Amino acid sequence: MIATAFALGALVVGSIFRLKRPYAEKLMPYESGNPPVGEPRQRFSVKFYIIAMLFVVFDVEAVFLYPWAIVFDKIGLYAFIEMVIFIVILFVGYIYAWKKEAFVWD
């Protein structure tokens, strides 16, 4: 309750005391200091989403390798074979994405 009260209090105090001087540049969307180009609601290519999903899939699968590497000496041959199969499946997915030219950015 204290944390919630502090957060809400900070928001209320900030909204009361902050300066409110909107102007055109301040109301523009921020794009790393570059002037905005095009419409804000433009459509992205499907390839953008495919690359993003592939990044998430490969990143999450790589996270599974860390615990396995820490206990590698205690898990035995069965777990080693299991991880080799996992890495082979990951590699096959990578090759499939490469052959489908999912990594080519136009």
MARRO-866823 format. One record per residue: residue number from 1; residue in three letters; x, y, z of N, C-alpha, C in turn. Coordinates in Angstrom, 2 decimals. Example, Ala and Ser with C-alpha at 12.3 -4.5 7.8 and 13.67 -1.06 7.14 Angstrom:
// residues 2
<baba 1, Ala, <13.19, -5.69, 7.80>, <12.30, -4.50, 7.80>, <13.20, -3.30, 7.80>>
<baba 2, Ser, <12.85, -2.25, 7.08>, <13.67, -1.06, 7.14>, <12.90, 0.03, 7.87>>
END
This chain:
// residues 106
<baba 1, Met, <0.83, -1.19, 0.00>, <0.00, 0.00, 0.00>, <0.87, 1.25, 0.00>>
<baba 2, Ile, <1.99, 1.20, 0.72>, <2.88, 2.35, 0.78>, <3.48, 2.61, -0.60>>
<baba 3, Ala, <3.89, 1.55, -1.29>, <4.49, 1.72, -2.62>, <3.47, 2.30, -3.60>>
<baba 4, Thr, <2.23, 1.83, -3.53>, <1.19, 2.35, -4.41>, <0.90, 3.81, -4.12>>
<baba 5, Ala, <0.82, 4.15, -2.81>, <0.58, 5.54, -2.43>, <1.72, 6.44, -2.86>>
<baba 6, Phe, <2.95, 5.95, -2.73>, <4.11, 6.75, -3.16>, <4.08, 6.98, -4.67>>
<baba 7, Ala, <3.78, 5.92, -5.44>, <3.76, 6.05, -6.90>, <2.66, 7.02, -7.34>>
<baba 8, Leu, <1.48, 6.85, -6.79>, <0.38, 7.76, -7.15>, <0.67, 9.18, -6.70>>
<baba 9, Gly, <1.24, 9.33, -5.51>, <1.59, 10.67, -5.02>, <2.62, 11.35, -5.91>>
<baba 10, Ala, <3.62, 10.59, -6.35>, <4.64, 11.16, -7.24>, <4.02, 11.61, -8.56>>
<baba 11, Leu, <3.09, 10.83, -9.08>, <2.42, 11.22, -10.33>, <1.58, 12.48, -10.15>>
<baba 12, Val, <0.86, 12.55, -9.04>, <0.01, 13.72, -8.79>, <0.86, 14.97, -8.58>>
<baba 13, Val, <1.90, 14.87, -7.75>, <2.77, 16.03, -7.50>, <3.45, 16.46, -8.80>>
<baba 14, Gly, <3.89, 15.49, -9.60>, <4.52, 15.82, -10.87>, <3.58, 16.53, -11.82>>
<baba 15, Ser, <2.33, 16.08, -11.87>, <1.38, 16.72, -12.78>, <1.01, 18.13, -12.31>>
<baba 16, Ile, <1.07, 18.38, -11.02>, <0.74, 19.71, -10.50>, <1.87, 20.69, -10.75>>
<baba 17, Phe, <3.12, 20.28, -10.53>, <4.24, 21.22, -10.56>, <5.02, 21.27, -11.87>>
<baba 18, Arg, <4.77, 20.34, -12.79>, <5.57, 20.38, -14.02>, <5.10, 21.52, -14.93>>
<baba 19, Leu, <6.05, 22.00, -15.72>, <5.73, 23.05, -16.68>, <4.94, 22.47, -17.84>>
<baba 20, Lys, <3.93, 23.18, -18.28>, <3.10, 22.72, -19.40>, <3.17, 23.75, -20.51>>
<baba 21, Arg, <4.16, 23.58, -21.37>, <4.33, 24.47, -22.51>, <4.47, 23.64, -23.78>>
<baba 22, Pro, <3.39, 23.10, -24.31>, <3.52, 22.29, -25.53>, <3.82, 23.17, -26.75>>
<baba 23, Tyr, <4.67, 22.68, -27.60>, <4.97, 23.33, -28.88>, <5.19, 22.23, -29.91>>
<baba 24, Ala, <5.27, 22.62, -31.15>, <5.24, 21.66, -32.25>, <6.35, 20.60, -32.14>>
<baba 25, Glu, <7.58, 21.02, -31.85>, <8.67, 20.06, -31.78>, <8.51, 19.11, -30.60>>
<baba 26, Lys, <7.99, 19.61, -29.50>, <7.81, 18.77, -28.32>, <6.72, 17.73, -28.54>>
<baba 27, Leu, <5.73, 18.04, -29.34>, <4.63, 17.12, -29.57>, <4.90, 16.12, -30.70>>
<baba 28, Met, <6.05, 16.25, -31.39>, <6.41, 15.31, -32.45>, <6.85, 13.98, -31.85>>
<baba 29, Pro, <6.63, 12.88, -32.57>, <7.11, 11.59, -32.07>, <8.64, 11.57, -32.08>>
<baba 30, Tyr, <9.22, 10.92, -31.09>, <10.67, 10.86, -30.96>, <11.22, 9.72, -31.80>>
<baba 31, Glu, <12.21, 10.03, -32.63>, <12.85, 9.02, -33.46>, <14.36, 9.17, -33.39>>
<baba 32, Ser, <14.90, 9.09, -32.21>, <16.35, 9.13, -31.98>, <16.98, 10.40, -32.52>>
<baba 33, Gly, <16.30, 11.50, -32.43>, <16.84, 12.77, -32.87>, <16.68, 13.04, -34.35>>
<baba 34, Asn, <16.18, 12.09, -35.10>, <15.97, 12.27, -36.53>, <14.56, 12.80, -36.77>>
<baba 35, Pro, <14.41, 13.64, -37.77>, <13.04, 14.09, -38.08>, <12.21, 12.91, -38.58>>
<baba 36, Pro, <10.95, 12.82, -38.16>, <10.11, 11.69, -38.59>, <9.92, 11.68, -40.10>>
<baba 37, Val, <9.94, 10.49, -40.67>, <9.77, 10.32, -42.11>, <8.57, 9.41, -42.33>>
<baba 38, Gly, <7.65, 9.82, -43.14>, <6.49, 8.99, -43.46>, <5.40, 9.10, -42.42>>
<baba 39, Glu, <4.40, 8.27, -42.61>, <3.25, 8.27, -41.72>, <3.54, 7.44, -40.47>>
<baba 40, Pro, <3.00, 7.83, -39.33>, <3.23, 7.03, -38.13>, <2.52, 5.69, -38.15>>
<baba 41, Arg, <1.49, 5.55, -38.95>, <0.73, 4.30, -39.01>, <1.07, 3.48, -40.26>>
<baba 42, Gln, <2.32, 3.58, -40.74>, <2.69, 2.84, -41.94>, <2.78, 1.35, -41.66>>
<baba 43, Arg, <2.58, 0.56, -42.69>, <2.65, -0.89, -42.54>, <4.08, -1.35, -42.72>>
<baba 44, Phe, <4.45, -2.36, -41.94>, <5.76, -2.96, -42.06>, <5.65, -4.24, -42.87>>
<baba 45, Ser, <6.75, -4.59, -43.48>, <6.80, -5.83, -44.24>, <6.65, -7.02, -43.29>>
<baba 46, Val, <6.09, -8.10, -43.80>, <5.94, -9.30, -43.00>, <7.31, -9.86, -42.62>>
<baba 47, Lys, <8.31, -9.62, -43.45>, <9.66, -10.10, -43.14>, <10.18, -9.53, -41.83>>
<baba 48, Phe, <9.78, -8.31, -41.50>, <10.19, -7.71, -40.24>, <9.69, -8.56, -39.07>>
<baba 49, Tyr, <8.44, -8.97, -39.13>, <7.86, -9.78, -38.06>, <8.46, -11.17, -38.02>>
<baba 50, Ile, <8.78, -11.73, -39.18>, <9.39, -13.06, -39.22>, <10.76, -13.02, -38.57>>
<baba 51, Ile, <11.55, -11.99, -38.89>, <12.88, -11.87, -38.28>, <12.76, -11.66, -36.79>>
<baba 52, Ala, <11.78, -10.87, -36.35>, <11.59, -10.66, -34.91>, <11.21, -11.96, -34.22>>
<baba 53, Met, <10.33, -12.75, -34.82>, <9.95, -14.03, -34.20>, <11.12, -15.01, -34.18>>
<baba 54, Leu, <11.90, -15.03, -35.26>, <13.07, -15.90, -35.28>, <14.07, -15.50, -34.20>>
<baba 55, Phe, <14.25, -14.21, -34.00>, <15.15, -13.75, -32.96>, <14.68, -14.24, -31.60>>
<baba 56, Val, <13.39, -14.11, -31.32>, <12.84, -14.55, -30.03>, <13.00, -16.06, -29.87>>
<baba 57, Val, <12.70, -16.82, -30.91>, <12.80, -18.28, -30.83>, <14.23, -18.71, -30.56>>
<baba 58, Phe, <15.19, -18.19, -31.33>, <16.58, -18.58, -31.14>, <17.12, -18.08, -29.80>>
<baba 59, Asp, <16.67, -16.93, -29.36>, <17.13, -16.39, -28.08>, <16.62, -17.25, -26.92>>
<baba 60, Val, <15.36, -17.61, -26.96>, <14.79, -18.44, -25.89>, <15.43, -19.82, -25.89>>
<baba 61, Glu, <15.67, -20.38, -27.05>, <16.29, -21.69, -27.11>, <17.73, -21.63, -26.61>>
<baba 62, Ala, <18.42, -20.54, -26.85>, <19.78, -20.41, -26.34>, <19.80, -20.32, -24.82>>
<baba 63, Val, <18.74, -19.79, -24.22>, <18.67, -19.71, -22.76>, <18.64, -21.11, -22.15>>
<baba 64, Phe, <18.07, -22.09, -22.84>, <18.04, -23.45, -22.34>, <19.43, -24.08, -22.28>>
<baba 65, Leu, <20.39, -23.54, -23.01>, <21.74, -24.10, -23.01>, <22.51, -23.75, -21.74>>
<baba 66, Tyr, <22.23, -22.64, -21.09>, <23.00, -22.21, -19.92>, <22.87, -23.15, -18.73>>
<baba 67, Pro, <21.67, -23.52, -18.29>, <21.61, -24.46, -17.16>, <22.25, -25.80, -17.49>>
<baba 68, Trp, <22.08, -26.24, -18.73>, <22.69, -27.50, -19.14>, <24.21, -27.41, -19.06>>
<baba 69, Ala, <24.78, -26.29, -19.47>, <26.23, -26.14, -19.45>, <26.77, -26.09, -18.02>>
<baba 70, Ile, <25.98, -25.56, -17.09>, <26.44, -25.46, -15.70>, <26.53, -26.84, -15.06>>
<baba 71, Val, <25.58, -27.71, -15.33>, <25.56, -29.04, -14.69>, <25.99, -30.14, -15.67>>
<baba 72, Phe, <26.78, -29.79, -16.66>, <27.17, -30.73, -17.70>, <27.87, -31.96, -17.12>>
<baba 73, Asp, <28.75, -31.80, -16.14>, <29.50, -32.92, -15.60>, <28.66, -33.84, -14.72>>
<baba 74, Lys, <27.46, -33.42, -14.32>, <26.62, -34.22, -13.42>, <25.45, -34.90, -14.12>>
<baba 75, Ile, <25.19, -34.59, -15.37>, <23.94, -35.06, -15.98>, <24.08, -36.35, -16.77>>
<baba 76, Gly, <25.25, -36.69, -17.16>, <25.45, -37.97, -17.82>, <25.25, -37.95, -19.32>>
<baba 77, Leu, <25.38, -39.14, -19.91>, <25.34, -39.29, -21.36>, <23.94, -39.07, -21.94>>
<baba 78, Tyr, <22.90, -39.48, -21.21>, <21.53, -39.33, -21.70>, <21.21, -37.85, -21.95>>
<baba 79, Ala, <21.55, -37.00, -21.00>, <21.28, -35.56, -21.15>, <22.14, -34.97, -22.25>>
<baba 80, Phe, <23.35, -35.48, -22.43>, <24.21, -34.99, -23.50>, <23.58, -35.30, -24.86>>
<baba 81, Ile, <23.10, -36.52, -25.03>, <22.46, -36.90, -26.30>, <21.20, -36.06, -26.52>>
<baba 82, Glu, <20.46, -35.83, -25.45>, <19.26, -35.00, -25.55>, <19.59, -33.59, -26.01>>
<baba 83, Met, <20.66, -33.02, -25.48>, <21.05, -31.66, -25.86>, <21.59, -31.62, -27.28>>
<baba 84, Val, <22.28, -32.67, -27.71>, <22.75, -32.73, -29.09>, <21.56, -32.74, -30.04>>
<baba 85, Ile, <20.52, -33.51, -29.71>, <19.31, -33.54, -30.54>, <18.67, -32.16, -30.56>>
<baba 86, Phe, <18.61, -31.50, -29.40>, <18.05, -30.14, -29.31>, <18.82, -29.17, -30.21>>
<baba 87, Ile, <20.14, -29.22, -30.16>, <20.96, -28.32, -30.97>, <20.81, -28.64, -32.45>>
<baba 88, Val, <20.69, -29.91, -32.80>, <20.49, -30.29, -34.21>, <19.16, -29.74, -34.72>>
<baba 89, Ile, <18.09, -29.87, -33.90>, <16.80, -29.32, -34.30>, <16.89, -27.80, -34.47>>
<baba 90, Leu, <17.58, -27.15, -33.56>, <17.78, -25.70, -33.66>, <18.55, -25.34, -34.93>>
<baba 91, Phe, <19.58, -26.11, -35.24>, <20.38, -25.86, -36.44>, <19.56, -26.10, -37.71>>
<baba 92, Val, <18.73, -27.13, -37.72>, <17.88, -27.40, -38.88>, <16.91, -26.24, -39.09>>
<baba 93, Gly, <16.34, -25.70, -38.01>, <15.46, -24.54, -38.12>, <16.20, -23.33, -38.66>>
<baba 94, Tyr, <17.44, -23.16, -38.24>, <18.25, -22.04, -38.73>, <18.52, -22.20, -40.23>>
<baba 95, Ile, <18.89, -23.39, -40.65>, <19.16, -23.64, -42.08>, <17.88, -23.44, -42.89>>
<baba 96, Tyr, <16.73, -23.89, -42.36>, <15.46, -23.71, -43.06>, <15.16, -22.23, -43.25>>
<baba 97, Ala, <15.35, -21.44, -42.20>, <15.11, -19.99, -42.30>, <16.08, -19.36, -43.29>>
<baba 98, Trp, <17.32, -19.82, -43.30>, <18.32, -19.29, -44.23>, <17.92, -19.62, -45.68>>
<baba 99, Lys, <17.49, -20.85, -45.93>, <17.09, -21.25, -47.29>, <15.86, -20.50, -47.76>>
<baba 100, Lys, <14.95, -20.18, -46.85>, <13.74, -19.40, -47.20>, <14.03, -17.91, -47.29>>
<baba 101, Glu, <15.29, -17.53, -47.11>, <15.75, -16.14, -47.17>, <15.04, -15.24, -46.18>>
<baba 102, Ala, <14.80, -15.79, -44.98>, <14.16, -15.00, -43.93>, <15.10, -13.94, -43.36>>
<baba 103, Phe, <16.41, -14.13, -43.54>, <17.38, -13.19, -42.99>, <17.78, -12.11, -43.99>>
<baba 104, Val, <17.25, -12.16, -45.20>, <17.57, -11.14, -46.22>, <16.68, -9.93, -45.97>>
<baba 105, Trp, <17.31, -8.80, -45.79>, <16.58, -7.56, -45.51>, <16.68, -6.66, -46.73>>
<baba 106, Asp, <15.53, -6.38, -47.35>, <15.52, -5.54, -48.55>, <15.40, -4.08, -48.21>>
END
